[in-house]
Every structure is written in structure tokens, then in C-alpha cells.
């Protein structure tokens, strides 16, 4: 049993990138699904497919010239220390080159979309 599903997801992605894997299998949860949809929308991963029979998500990682489009991942809000931010105080990851994954009342959004919608929330992770 995993106590922190987001940290588990990020570590699995990081390990798959280090081993140059094309595909990655992750246990299904709606939180993971929404985070992966955001990463796909922002162009960090190629595609995601939900296998309802096995209850897994198949993630196709994106590589450009044999280099991953994700160069770094960092978990920010942890179960022992939650990090919340107002929309005006949302962080800029690498001066806007990366994204902060934010859990808002409107769902999982990037920091740019949350600022535009004027929504604050829990800062889950940084991706660059």
C-alpha cells in the first residue's frame, strides 16, 4: 500500500526516464489520472491510456532526440507537510519554463491556468 500516490507516480516516471523506457504502468486512481492528463496537455508525456480491466494507466513517455521532455520532477506538498498557495503567490518554476501542478477547487491545474482562473490551492509538484 502506498501512502503518497503522487510521490509514487513521480518516482515511477523519474525511474522510467532514467532507464529510457518508452512505456510505464501505474496503478489507477483519479488523482493520478488527472495529473497525467495535465502533463499530457502541457506536452511532457506523449499519451496515456486507461486499462479498465487491469485497473492500470499506461503512460507513453515523450523523447526528443533521445532526450526526455521531462528533465526534472519534485514533490512539494507532502502528507506530513501540506503546501497551499493563493493564486497571487503561486510559484514560477524555472521562471516560467516549468509548471507547478496545483490541486484547486476546479480540479488539477497548472500554475498558469490557476493564475488565469484566479484559483489557489495545494501545490502538488514541480515539473520542468
Secondary structure, 3 states (H helix, E strand, C coil): CCCCHHHHHHHHHHHHHHCCCCEEEEECCHHHHHHHHHHHHCCCEEEEEEECCCCEEEEEECEECCEECCCCEEECCECCECCEECHHHCCCHHHHCCEEEEEECCEEEEHHHHHHHCCCEEEEEEEC
